């Protein structure tokens, strides 16, 4: 039997508090879906920028990616 440590609550940051206040006023399902899409698009854009930065920094080539994808796990 595995023993897991109790989950420790974390303090909310200012963005999390702002989002909770935004949802407090109530939103339609359409507005909620649109907001989720905006957040996902924003985070995706940031992630892709970071991948591109690392790619440029390390000088990866298509062959490097092919080798990584086909390497045994």
Secondary structure, DSSP 4 states (H G I P E B T S, - for coil): ----PPPPP----HHHHHHHHHHHT---HHHHHHHHHHHHHHHHHHHHHHHHHHHHHHT--HHHHHHHHHS--
